Amino acid sequence: MQYLFKPSYVRSVKNLDKVRAEQVYSAFEQLVHLFKTGEKTPGLGLKHLRNDVWEIRAGLTDRIIFRKKQDTIELVIAGTHDEIKRLLKTL
């Protein structure tokens, strides 16, 4: 599996405080674990939103949006529910 980080994702993580950024990183590690082993970690909250767009939880307030295309995972953004809603309107 190949992981691509869109500039929007990198910017969004950079703007988070340290604790939230660590939660996002931990959620990403759980996602990698899921695709390597097929084992879903409790609390990951994997949700199929539409077509190739998926969401996982990164703590209580933040989510990560990614696209799954064959053997590539493209991380799009990390942020709050409101930030995610705004982005989803453009996809």
C-alpha positions as CSV (number, residue, x, y, z in Angstrom):
1,M,0.0,0.0,0.0
2,Q,1.3,3.5,-0.9
3,Y,0.4,6.5,1.2
4,L,0.2,10.0,-0.3
5,F,-0.1,13.2,1.7
6,K,-1.9,16.0,-0.1
7,P,-0.7,19.5,0.7
8,S,-4.1,20.2,2.3
9,Y,-3.5,17.3,4.8
10,V,0.0,18.5,5.6
11,R,-1.2,22.1,6.2
12,S,-4.1,20.9,8.3
13,V,-1.9,18.8,10.6
14,K,0.6,21.6,10.9
15,N,-2.1,23.9,12.2
16,L,-3.1,21.5,15.0
17,D,-1.8,21.8,18.6
18,K,0.6,19.1,19.8
19,V,-2.0,16.9,21.4
20,R,-4.3,16.9,18.5
21,A,-1.5,16.3,16.0
22,E,-0.3,13.3,18.0
23,Q,-3.9,11.9,17.9
24,V,-3.9,12.4,14.1
25,Y,-0.6,10.6,13.8
26,S,-1.8,7.7,16.1
27,A,-5.0,7.4,13.9
28,F,-2.8,7.3,10.8
29,E,-0.7,4.5,12.4
30,Q,-3.9,2.5,13.1
31,L,-5.0,3.0,9.5
32,V,-1.7,1.6,8.3
33,H,-2.0,-1.3,10.7
34,L,-5.5,-2.0,9.3
35,F,-4.3,-2.2,5.7
36,K,-1.3,-4.3,6.6
37,T,-3.1,-6.9,8.8
38,G,-6.8,-6.5,8.2
39,E,-7.3,-6.0,11.9
40,K,-9.5,-3.0,12.8
41,T,-8.3,-1.2,16.0
42,P,-11.1,-0.2,18.5
43,G,-11.9,3.5,18.3
44,L,-10.7,3.9,14.7
45,G,-14.2,4.7,13.5
46,L,-13.6,3.8,9.9
47,K,-16.6,5.1,7.8
48,H,-17.2,5.0,4.1
49,L,-18.6,8.3,3.1
50,R,-19.0,8.0,-0.7
51,N,-17.3,6.6,-3.8
52,D,-13.6,6.5,-2.8
53,V,-13.9,8.9,0.2
54,W,-13.4,7.5,3.7
55,E,-13.1,8.9,7.2
56,I,-11.4,7.8,10.4
57,R,-11.5,9.2,13.9
58,A,-8.5,11.0,15.5
59,G,-9.6,11.6,19.0
60,L,-13.0,13.1,20.1
61,T,-13.1,16.2,17.9
62,D,-11.0,15.4,14.8
63,R,-11.4,13.3,11.8
64,I,-9.1,12.3,8.9
65,I,-10.5,12.2,5.4
66,F,-8.8,10.0,2.8
67,R,-9.3,8.5,-0.6
68,K,-8.7,4.8,-1.3
69,K,-7.8,4.1,-4.9
70,Q,-6.6,0.6,-5.6
71,D,-3.3,0.3,-3.7
72,T,-3.0,4.0,-2.8
73,I,-4.3,5.9,0.2
74,E,-4.4,9.6,-0.4
75,L,-4.7,11.6,2.9
76,V,-6.8,14.7,2.2
77,I,-7.4,16.6,5.4
78,A,-7.4,16.3,9.2
79,G,-9.8,18.5,11.1
80,T,-13.0,19.1,13.0
81,H,-16.4,18.0,11.9
82,D,-17.1,21.5,10.6
83,E,-13.9,21.6,8.6
84,I,-14.6,18.2,7.1
85,K,-18.2,19.2,6.2
86,R,-16.9,22.2,4.3
87,L,-14.4,20.1,2.4
88,L,-16.9,17.3,1.5
89,K,-19.1,19.9,-0.3
90,T,-16.2,20.5,-2.7
91,L,-15.4,16.8,-3.4
